[in-house]
């Protein structure tokens, strides 16, 4: 590693540790559980970490939020899908049947990045960007004190 014009340049021999897990991180973090949904009735909560799924003999790790969509479309019609993961330091497992799951999740970023995201959201009053990536503007504007 060296500094070049104020920037840090990493060379091929340098290693940058992003998280305790080697390679790509697996797991999803629950961002939203819609009231009265299948996920809400099953006990899912915002902040749950979902690591894997199983249905009968089929199972796999969860890596992308698209995995939930695929499970909902392909596996749930065949029977209950069990999602396994962690809530804080406790293991969790709940089954989702066919219907409106009402579960939104994002990829796990790693312990440091997840902490930074949580702090940024707290500083922003708990707001999160919409699905299209835009931040809600009205709450931001209403919190500003405009003085002439």
N, C-alpha and C positions, 0 to 999 in steps of 0.2 A: 504494500500500500504506500502511496505517496501523495503529497499535495501538489496540485498543478493549478496555478492561478486561482487559489481559493477552493478548488474542488478536490475531493478525495477520489483517487483512482485506484480501483482494486485490480490486481493482476491475477492471472489464472491460478497462481499458487496460493492466493489468499482464500480463506474460507469465511463466509459470513453466516453466522448462526442466527436463524430467524425464530426457531422454536425448538423445543426438546425433541420433537418427532423428526426423524430423518425423512427426506423426500417430501412429496406433496402431502399436505394435511388432509385428513379425512374428517368427516363430521360436519354437521349443520347446527346452527344456532337458531332456535325458534324466535322469530321476530313478532309474530302475531298469531293469536288464536281467536278466531271469530266466535262470539257468544252463540250458544245453542248448536254449534257444529259438532260433527262426529269427534273431532280432536278435543273439543272442550269437554264433552261428555266422557271421553276416555281419560281425562285428567292432564292433558298437555298444558304446559305453562310457558309464558314468555321467558326466555333465558335457558330453557332446557337444551342440552346438547344431545343431538341425535347422532349416533355413531353407526348403527347397522339396522338392517331389517331382516325379517324372516317370515315365510309363509310355507308351512309344511316343510319339505326338504330343501326348498329354495331359500337362499340368503345371500347377502352381499353387504359391503360397506356403503355408507352414504357419503358422497363427495360433493355433489352439486344439488342446488335446489330443484333442478330439472329431474333428479332422481325421484323426488316425491311425486311429481306429475306423472312420471312413467309408472311408478308403483300404483298410483290411483287409477290409471287407465288400464294397466295390464294385469296387475295382481289382485287388486281389491275385488273385482267382479268374481274371482275364483274362490275367495274366502278372506277371512280376517288377516290383515297384515300386522305383524307385531314390530313396533319400533323400539329399539333398545338404545340406551345412552346413559347420561348422567344429569342429575339435578344437584348442582353444587358438588358435594363429595359423595353423594348417594347414587347408587345404581337405580335406573328406572326402566320400566318396560310397560308399554300399553298397546292395546290392539285397536286397529282402525278397520271398520267394515266399509262396505260400499256405501256411498252417499256423499254429501258435501263435507269434505275433511275440514275445510276452513283453517288451514295451517299454512303460514308463510314462514320461510326460513332463509337464511343466508349461509354461505360457506363459513366455516371456522377459519379465522385469520391467523391464529397463534396467540399465545397468552399475552404477549406485549401489545400486539396490534388490537386484540379484542379489548384490552384495558384502555388503550388510547381512544378507541371508538366509543366506549361507554362514557369516558370522561368528556368527550366532545359533545355527545348527546345530552349529558347532564348540563353542560355549559349552555347548550342551545335550548334548554327548558324541556328536554325530553322529546324534541321533534325528530322525526325521521324523514328522509326523502321519500317522495311518492314513487310508485313503481316505474314511472317514466324518468326517474332520476332528479326531478325538480324538487326543490325544497318549498314547503308552503310559505308564502310571503306574508299573508295577513297577520299571523301571530308575531312575526319578526317586526313588522311595521307598527303594530299596536304596542309593542314593548319599547319602542323608541320614544324618547322624549325630545321632540323637536323644539328648539328655542330660537327665537329671532334675535 
